């Protein structure tokens, strides 16, 4: 069984599974944004942080990484991803087609936001920055999640103006 996973946030820098190939990929019809309140990994129920999710939008596209799971590790990878990503049921598991940088089109396991879930939100960038600057959860500070994701997107040559702005703004808020 061939299994691709599409990463657009922490899966870029912390996939947590063995893969045999990775490629920059584009997912049409979705955009990456801090539209999910994090009550486990990067915040708490009392003081939620924010994590990235894919939000459906006509005409949008999201660039990220497609990771081809190491042969023989598909079942364990799926179980591990479900434990990690479906912790609060705010994400929905989908198999969506992505286009790899070399032109191949593959189906990839992708986690998208449930727009009806209580953790779904739409906040202005400044409010996102203020939340991210102070939130901490079970996997560490929200700032780490933001800065690692922005840095890895940059290393891959993927532009994301909102994440770049947020990273710079949060650095300013946390300096000193």
LINDAJO-V641375 format. One record per residue. N is the residue number from 1. D_FIRST is the distance of its C-alpha to the first C-alpha in whole Angstrom. Layout:
BEGIN
n->[N/N]
d_first->[D_FIRST/D_FIRST]
END
This chain:
BEGIN
n->[1/2/3/4/5/6/7/8/9/10/11/12/13/14/15/16/17/18/19/20/21/22/23/24/25/26/27/28/29/30/31/32/33/34/35/36/37/38/39/40/41/42/43/44/45/46/47/48/49/50/51/52/53/54/55/56/57/58/59/60/61/62/63/64/65/66/67/68/69/70/71/72/73/74/75/76/77/78/79/80/81/82/83/84/85/86/87/88/89/90/91/92/93/94/95/96/97/98/99/100/101/102/103/104/105/106/107/108/109/110/111/112/113/114/115/116/117/118/119/120/121/122/123/124/125/126/127/128/129/130/131/132/133/134/135/136/137/138/139/140/141/142/143/144/145/146/147/148/149/150/151/152/153/154/155/156/157/158/159/160/161/162/163/164/165/166/167/168/169/170/171/172/173/174/175/176]
d_first->[0/4/6/10/13/16/19/23/25/25/21/23/25/23/19/19/16/15/13/14/15/17/19/21/20/22/22/24/26/26/28/28/31/33/33/31/34/32/34/32/30/33/36/37/38/42/41/38/36/34/30/28/27/26/28/28/31/31/31/30/27/26/25/22/20/16/14/11/10/10/8/8/10/8/10/13/12/12/15/17/17/18/21/22/22/22/25/28/26/27/24/22/18/17/14/16/16/18/19/19/22/22/21/18/16/13/12/12/13/17/20/23/26/27/31/32/32/35/33/33/36/37/40/42/41/44/43/40/41/44/41/39/41/42/39/38/35/33/31/34/36/35/37/34/31/33/34/31/29/32/32/29/29/32/30/27/30/29/32/33/37/36/35/37/40/39/38/42/43/42/43/47/47/46/48/51]
END
